[in-house]
Amino acid sequence: MVELRKPHPCGGYLWEVVRLGADIGLKCRTCGRRVLLPRSTVERRMKRFVERGPEVSAVDLQSHMQ
């Protein structure tokens, strides 16, 4: 979960990260709207991490891919 610098039109600042890659998928915690933004835009607009997900090791990823 991340906090962005400017509020969403619904008034919410908190966003849940739902997709990682070249583009980052975010879901507004206030209204549920989903957006897909370029990674560079999210990095620039991000104020802080509110909550981080669990750490994933390379071994976990390899076993999940098989």
Steps between C-alpha positions, in 0.01 A plus 500: 500500500636844408405859567510740205570873522173621346155364590282300263183694399310292759726645770713192571879501529556127558547254213547123498757369250332223299748457212875552459697529177585780257154630592367492855136421573348689792162469671361794699427391859216755528289442188648183346595659164787319321761684294809391307789748504857490369753406770679837465177690566420299813855542634475877450152531658562267795536657842564188713440130546218444749523120508723252316412150385697187590854453367527248217827317433627376162448139616132573574459654155661203324283247684190709420586513127520120465 
